[in-house]
Amino acid sequence: MRIFKFGGASVKNKESIGNVKNILIQQKFEKGFVVVSAMGKTTNALEEVVKAYQENQNYLAMLNEIEEQHINVVKELIPEINSVFQDIINHVAEVKTFLSLNKSPKYDFIYDQVIALGELLSTKIIAAYLNHSGVNCTWLDAREYIKTNSDYREGKVDYETTCERLQHLPKDKIYIIQGFIGSDDNNFTTTLGREGSDFTGAIISYCLDAESLTIWKDVPGVLNADPRHFAKTQILNKISFEEAIELAYYGATVIHPKTLQPLQHKKIPLLVKSFMHPENEGTKIDDFSEQIKPQIPCYIVKPQQIVLTISSKNFEFIDEKVISDVYKLLTDFKLKVNLIQISAINLYLCLEDKYTNLESAVELLSQKFHVQKEEFCELYTIRNADSKSEKIIPKYESAIIKQSGKQTLQLVIKKEA
């Protein structure tokens, strides 16, 4: 059994959905799971719906527009009457009903109940189109199979229950299932973290002992740098699980950080291939003895970073107690630290404010410490760095923080306004 995952860019319109069908046929995909993300920028549009709802603005018009966009795609794919039209209307109606009856003020809970609509709509459309085109498949609701705890927006997977449910399915069919979403014990929708569709593919691969997981992207494979930030990039043909986990940990966006560990545990290869050139080999991530091939520096950029410089008000040194107190507070406010540097009297932290809690955290920290804040920074990480690696990074000479290890060089650069 193979698992294929298609992201939003690969299912954004009529042509790209047709391309998914062609890939399944070309790859002789006759049994397994096809994990699908929301179409194009639908997730972003649904985030705006949540925002409008919380601000008492006209979110219904926004939902109607999303419904119309998806119905228009179906009209292009399937000209005659098909039950998928009603499916789309019903799924949108469920979100409208939820929002009209909801009493919870918790943003993360509301977010998950709304945001899942994108994946539900895209998978309904693709399943209907494939069946209409002669590729027989079965649509599944991921929420009935991927079970998590109730940490909304960051659901922790209950692998025992999830595997038990997936293993009961017949093994000789093509299943179309949503990425990114699951449900808790109360059957409320949960999500696995942004870009979690890759993770869904890994969960299913792990539970079913899949032959491989293939992630279809708009790039030829895993590159040694993001082409949006660097002019010259090279494809990495082979990467060990260990090195891929390091790259993902430091922020390589082509692979979701949580995707690799379930695959590594069962030594299930991960293939990253281009949906525009499916005949090309792409990148293979497996249990290789060599870390990476070819052996070249790899560059990772994390934008929208904040640097906090923390020092004691009473001239104390930065010791374990200070670090522990600071980290506990940052954990409470869900602030993710990506780089830490310590001197005798200063603690330097490069972090990201995903949940917009920074100001509240700084206010509390300032009661006990002197806190300086530097916004609009970028964190550059170079794996397999050599003596020339940092020189291609803009303004590398004026790095706010520079940290070098055996295989990794990191620089924090203040971005120009």
C-alpha positions as CSV (number, residue, x, y, z in Angstrom):
1,M,0.0,0.0,0.0
2,R,1.3,3.4,-1.0
3,I,0.2,6.8,0.5
4,F,0.0,9.9,-1.7
5,K,-0.4,13.4,-0.3
6,F,-1.4,16.4,-2.5
7,G,-1.2,19.9,-1.1
8,G,-3.3,23.0,-1.8
9,A,-1.2,24.1,-4.8
10,S,-1.7,20.8,-6.5
11,V,-5.5,20.9,-6.2
12,K,-6.2,24.6,-6.7
13,N,-8.3,24.5,-9.8
14,K,-9.8,22.4,-12.6
15,E,-6.5,21.8,-14.4
16,S,-4.6,20.8,-11.2
17,I,-7.3,18.4,-10.1
18,G,-7.2,16.8,-13.5
19,N,-3.5,16.4,-13.1
20,V,-4.1,14.5,-9.8
21,K,-6.1,12.0,-11.8
22,N,-3.4,11.7,-14.4
23,I,-0.7,11.1,-11.7
24,L,-2.8,8.3,-10.1
25,I,-3.1,6.6,-13.5
26,Q,0.5,7.1,-14.5
27,Q,1.7,5.9,-11.2
28,K,-0.6,2.8,-11.3
29,F,-2.1,3.8,-8.0
30,E,-4.8,1.1,-7.5
31,K,-5.0,0.9,-3.7
32,G,-4.0,3.1,-0.9
33,F,-4.8,6.5,0.6
34,V,-4.8,9.9,-1.2
35,V,-4.4,12.6,1.4
36,V,-5.6,16.0,0.2
37,S,-5.3,19.6,1.6
38,A,-7.7,22.4,1.1
39,M,-7.8,24.0,-2.4
40,G,-5.4,26.9,-3.1
41,K,-5.8,29.6,-0.5
42,T,-9.0,28.3,1.1
43,T,-7.5,27.9,4.5
44,N,-6.5,31.5,4.5
45,A,-10.0,32.5,3.5
46,L,-11.5,30.5,6.3
47,E,-9.1,32.1,8.8
48,E,-10.7,35.4,7.7
49,V,-14.1,33.9,8.4
50,V,-13.1,33.1,12.0
51,K,-11.7,36.6,12.4
52,A,-14.9,38.2,11.0
53,Y,-17.0,36.0,13.3
54,Q,-15.1,37.1,16.4
55,E,-15.4,40.8,15.3
56,N,-19.1,40.5,14.6
57,Q,-18.7,41.2,11.0
58,N,-20.5,39.6,8.0
59,Y,-18.8,36.2,7.9
60,L,-21.8,34.6,6.2
61,A,-21.1,36.5,2.9
62,M,-17.5,35.1,3.1
63,L,-18.7,31.6,3.6
64,N,-21.1,32.0,0.6
65,E,-18.2,33.1,-1.5
66,I,-16.2,30.0,-0.5
67,E,-19.2,27.8,-1.4
68,E,-19.6,29.5,-4.8
69,Q,-15.9,29.1,-5.6
70,H,-16.0,25.4,-4.9
71,I,-19.3,24.8,-6.8
72,N,-17.8,26.6,-9.8
73,V,-14.9,24.3,-9.9
74,V,-17.2,21.3,-9.8
75,K,-19.2,22.7,-12.7
76,E,-16.0,22.8,-14.7
77,L,-15.1,19.3,-13.8
78,I,-18.5,17.6,-13.8
79,P,-21.0,19.4,-16.1
80,E,-24.0,17.2,-15.2
81,I,-25.9,16.9,-12.0
82,N,-23.9,15.2,-9.2
83,S,-24.5,14.7,-5.5
84,V,-21.3,16.6,-4.8
85,F,-23.1,19.9,-5.3
86,Q,-25.4,19.1,-2.4
87,D,-22.4,17.9,-0.3
88,I,-20.7,21.2,-0.7
89,I,-23.9,23.1,0.4
90,N,-24.3,20.8,3.3
91,H,-20.8,21.2,4.6
92,V,-20.9,25.0,4.4
93,A,-24.4,24.9,6.1
94,E,-22.8,22.9,9.0
95,V,-20.3,25.6,9.6
96,K,-22.9,28.3,9.5
97,T,-25.0,26.4,12.0
98,F,-22.1,25.9,14.3
99,L,-21.2,29.6,14.3
100,S,-24.8,30.6,14.9
101,L,-25.2,28.3,17.9
102,N,-21.6,28.5,19.3
103,K,-21.3,29.7,22.9
104,S,-17.6,29.1,23.4
105,P,-15.3,32.1,23.4
106,K,-12.2,30.0,22.8
107,Y,-10.5,31.0,19.6
108,D,-8.6,27.7,19.0
109,F,-11.8,25.7,19.4
110,I,-13.8,27.9,17.0
111,Y,-10.8,27.9,14.6
112,D,-10.7,24.1,14.3
113,Q,-14.5,23.7,13.8
114,V,-14.4,26.2,10.9
115,I,-11.0,25.6,9.3
116,A,-11.7,21.9,8.5
117,L,-14.3,23.0,5.9
118,G,-11.5,23.5,3.3
119,E,-10.3,19.9,3.4
120,L,-13.8,18.5,3.5
121,L,-14.8,20.4,0.4
122,S,-11.6,19.6,-1.6
123,T,-11.8,15.9,-0.9
124,K,-15.5,15.7,-1.8
125,I,-14.8,17.4,-5.1
126,I,-11.8,15.2,-5.9
127,A,-13.6,11.9,-4.9
128,A,-16.6,12.9,-7.1
129,Y,-14.4,13.8,-10.1
130,L,-12.3,10.6,-9.9
131,N,-15.4,8.4,-9.7
132,H,-16.9,10.4,-12.6
133,S,-13.7,9.8,-14.6
134,G,-13.6,6.1,-14.0
135,V,-11.1,6.0,-11.2
136,N,-13.1,4.3,-8.5
137,C,-12.4,5.6,-5.0
138,T,-14.1,5.9,-1.6
139,W,-14.3,9.2,0.4
140,L,-13.5,9.0,4.1
141,D,-14.1,11.6,6.9
142,A,-10.7,11.8,8.6
143,R,-12.4,12.8,11.8
144,E,-13.7,9.2,12.2
145,Y,-10.2,7.7,11.9
146,I,-7.6,10.3,13.1
147,K,-8.2,10.6,16.9
148,T,-6.5,13.2,19.0
149,N,-6.7,14.8,22.4
150,S,-8.4,18.2,22.8
151,D,-5.5,20.5,22.2
152,Y,-7.2,22.5,19.5
153,R,-4.9,23.6,16.6
154,E,-2.2,21.3,17.9
155,G,-4.0,18.0,18.4
156,K,-1.8,15.1,19.8
157,V,-2.5,11.9,18.0
158,D,-3.9,8.9,19.8
159,Y,-2.0,6.3,17.8
160,E,-3.5,3.2,19.4
161,T,-7.2,4.2,18.5
162,T,-6.2,5.7,15.2
163,C,-4.4,2.6,14.0
164,E,-7.2,0.3,15.2
165,R,-9.7,2.3,13.2
166,L,-7.6,2.5,10.0
167,Q,-6.7,-1.2,10.1
168,H,-10.3,-2.2,9.9
169,L,-10.7,-0.8,6.4
170,P,-10.4,-3.1,3.4
171,K,-6.9,-2.9,1.8
172,D,-7.9,-3.1,-1.8
173,K,-9.5,0.3,-2.4
174,I,-8.4,3.9,-3.2
175,Y,-9.4,6.1,-0.3
176,I,-9.7,9.9,-0.5
177,I,-9.2,11.5,2.9
178,Q,-8.5,14.9,4.4
179,G,-5.1,16.0,5.7
180,F,-4.7,18.2,8.7
181,I,-7.9,17.3,10.6
182,G,-9.0,14.7,13.2
183,S,-11.4,14.7,16.2
184,D,-11.2,14.3,20.0
185,D,-13.2,12.0,22.3
186,N,-16.2,14.3,22.1
187,N,-16.1,14.2,18.3
188,F,-15.2,17.9,18.0
189,T,-12.9,18.6,15.1
190,T,-9.2,19.1,15.9
191,T,-6.3,20.1,13.7
192,L,-2.8,18.8,13.7
193,G,-1.0,22.2,13.3
194,R,-0.6,24.3,10.2
195,E,0.7,22.3,7.2
196,G,-0.3,19.2,9.1
197,S,-1.5,17.3,5.9
198,D,2.0,15.9,5.5
199,F,1.7,14.6,9.1
200,T,-1.7,12.9,8.3
201,G,0.1,11.0,5.5
202,A,2.8,9.9,7.9
203,I,0.2,8.8,10.5
204,I,-1.7,6.7,8.0
205,S,1.6,5.2,6.6
206,Y,2.7,4.3,10.2
207,C,-0.6,2.7,11.1
208,L,-0.9,0.6,7.9
209,D,2.8,-0.2,7.4
210,A,2.8,1.5,4.0
211,E,5.3,0.8,1.3
212,S,6.0,4.5,1.0
213,L,4.6,8.0,1.5
214,T,4.9,10.4,-1.5
215,I,4.3,14.1,-1.0
216,W,3.6,15.9,-4.3
217,K,4.9,19.5,-4.4
218,D,5.4,22.4,-6.7
219,V,9.1,22.0,-6.4
220,P,11.3,19.2,-8.0
221,G,12.1,17.7,-4.5
222,V,13.8,18.9,-1.4
223,L,16.1,21.7,-2.3
224,N,19.2,22.9,-0.4
225,A,17.5,26.4,0.0
226,D,14.2,28.1,-0.5
227,P,14.1,29.5,-4.1
228,R,12.1,32.4,-2.8
229,H,15.1,33.6,-0.8
230,F,18.1,32.3,-2.7
231,A,18.9,32.6,-6.4
232,K,20.7,29.3,-6.9
233,T,19.4,26.1,-5.4
234,Q,20.1,22.4,-5.9
235,I,18.0,19.4,-5.4
236,L,19.0,16.9,-2.7
237,N,18.6,13.4,-4.2
238,K,18.9,11.5,-0.9
239,I,18.6,12.5,2.7
240,S,18.8,10.3,5.8
241,F,15.9,10.5,8.3
242,E,18.2,11.9,10.9
243,E,19.3,14.8,8.6
244,A,15.8,15.4,7.4
245,I,14.5,15.7,11.0
246,E,17.3,18.3,11.7
247,L,16.3,20.3,8.5
248,A,12.6,20.1,9.5
249,Y,13.4,21.1,13.1
250,Y,15.2,24.2,11.9
251,G,12.3,25.2,9.7
252,A,12.7,23.6,6.2
253,T,9.2,24.2,5.0
254,V,9.0,21.4,2.4
255,I,8.6,18.8,5.2
256,H,6.4,19.2,8.2
257,P,8.5,18.7,11.4
258,K,6.2,16.0,12.8
259,T,6.0,14.0,9.6
260,L,9.3,12.3,9.8
261,Q,9.4,10.5,13.1
262,P,6.5,8.0,12.5
263,L,8.1,7.1,9.2
264,Q,11.6,6.7,10.7
265,H,10.2,4.5,13.4
266,K,9.0,1.9,10.8
267,K,11.6,2.8,8.2
268,I,9.0,3.8,5.6
269,P,10.6,5.9,2.8
270,L,9.3,9.4,2.1
271,L,9.4,10.6,-1.5
272,V,9.1,14.3,-2.3
273,K,8.2,14.7,-6.0
274,S,7.0,17.4,-8.4
275,F,3.3,17.2,-9.4
276,M,4.4,19.1,-12.6
277,H,7.0,16.5,-13.5
278,P,5.9,13.3,-11.9
279,E,8.3,11.2,-14.0
280,N,11.3,12.7,-12.2
281,E,12.7,10.9,-9.2
282,G,12.6,13.8,-6.8
283,T,14.1,13.3,-3.3
284,K,14.1,10.1,-1.3
285,I,14.3,10.3,2.5
286,D,15.1,6.9,4.0
287,D,17.4,5.1,6.5
288,F,20.5,6.0,4.6
289,S,24.0,5.8,6.3
290,E,25.2,8.9,4.5
291,Q,23.5,12.1,5.8
292,I,22.8,13.9,2.5
293,K,23.6,13.6,-1.2
294,P,25.1,15.7,-2.6
295,Q,27.1,17.0,0.3
296,I,26.4,20.7,0.1
297,P,25.4,23.5,2.5
298,C,21.6,23.7,3.2
299,Y,20.0,27.1,4.0
300,I,16.9,27.6,6.0
301,V,15.2,30.9,6.7
302,K,12.7,31.6,9.4
303,P,11.0,35.1,8.9
304,Q,9.0,37.1,11.5
305,Q,11.3,36.5,14.4
306,I,11.7,38.5,17.5
307,V,14.8,38.8,19.6
308,L,14.4,39.4,23.4
309,T,17.5,40.4,25.5
310,I,16.8,39.6,29.1
311,S,18.9,40.7,32.1
312,S,18.4,40.8,35.8
313,K,17.4,44.0,37.6
314,N,19.4,43.1,40.6
315,F,22.7,42.4,38.9
316,E,22.3,38.6,39.2
317,F,24.0,36.3,36.8
318,I,22.0,34.4,34.2
319,D,21.8,30.9,35.9
320,E,19.6,27.8,35.7
321,K,16.9,29.4,37.9
322,V,16.6,32.5,35.6
323,I,16.5,30.3,32.5
324,S,13.9,28.0,34.1
325,D,11.6,30.9,35.2
326,V,11.8,32.6,31.7
327,Y,11.1,29.4,29.8
328,K,8.1,28.5,32.0
329,L,6.6,31.9,31.2
330,L,7.3,31.6,27.5
331,T,5.7,28.1,27.5
332,D,2.6,29.4,29.3
333,F,2.2,32.0,26.5
334,K,3.0,29.5,23.7
335,L,6.0,31.4,22.5
336,K,8.4,29.1,20.5
337,V,12.1,29.7,21.1
338,N,14.2,29.0,18.0
339,L,17.6,30.1,19.3
340,I,19.1,30.8,22.7
341,Q,22.4,32.3,23.7
342,I,23.6,33.0,27.2
343,S,26.2,35.4,28.6
344,A,27.0,36.1,32.2
345,I,24.4,38.9,32.5
346,N,22.2,38.5,29.4
347,L,19.9,35.9,28.0
348,Y,19.3,36.3,24.2
349,L,16.2,34.6,22.8
350,C,15.1,34.4,19.1
351,L,11.5,33.4,19.1
352,E,8.2,33.6,17.1
353,D,4.8,34.9,18.3
354,K,2.4,32.5,16.5
355,Y,-0.4,33.2,18.9
356,T,0.2,37.0,19.3
357,N,0.9,36.6,23.1
358,L,4.3,38.4,23.0
359,E,3.2,41.7,24.6
360,S,1.5,40.0,27.5
361,A,4.6,37.9,28.1
362,V,7.0,40.9,27.9
363,E,4.8,42.7,30.4
364,L,5.2,39.9,33.0
365,L,8.9,39.5,32.3
366,S,9.5,43.2,32.8
367,Q,8.3,42.9,36.4
368,K,11.4,41.0,37.2
369,F,13.9,41.6,34.4
370,H,15.1,44.3,32.0
371,V,13.7,43.3,28.6
372,Q,14.8,44.7,25.3
373,K,12.8,43.7,22.2
374,E,14.0,43.6,18.5
375,E,11.3,42.9,16.0
376,F,11.4,42.2,12.2
377,C,14.3,39.7,12.3
378,E,15.1,36.7,10.3
379,L,16.8,33.5,11.5
380,Y,19.1,31.8,9.0
381,T,20.3,28.3,9.7
382,I,23.0,26.7,7.6
383,R,23.5,22.9,7.8
384,N,26.9,21.5,6.5
385,A,28.3,25.0,6.6
386,D,31.7,25.7,5.1
387,S,33.9,28.8,5.3
388,K,32.0,30.6,2.5
389,S,28.4,29.7,3.5
390,E,27.4,32.7,5.5
391,K,28.7,35.2,2.8
392,I,25.6,34.6,0.6
393,I,23.3,35.8,3.5
394,P,22.3,39.5,3.2
395,K,23.9,41.6,6.0
396,Y,25.7,38.6,7.5
397,E,28.4,40.9,9.0
398,S,25.8,42.7,11.2
399,A,24.2,39.6,12.7
400,I,22.4,40.3,16.1
401,I,23.2,36.7,17.2
402,K,25.7,34.3,15.7
403,Q,26.0,30.7,16.9
404,S,28.2,28.0,15.4
405,G,28.2,24.3,16.1
406,K,29.9,21.2,14.5
407,Q,27.4,21.0,11.6
408,T,25.2,24.1,12.0
409,L,25.7,27.8,11.8
410,Q,22.9,30.2,12.8
411,L,22.6,33.9,12.2
412,V,19.9,36.3,13.3
413,I,19.6,39.3,10.9
414,K,17.6,42.5,11.4
415,K,15.4,42.8,8.4
416,E,15.4,46.2,6.6
417,A,12.2,48.1,7.1
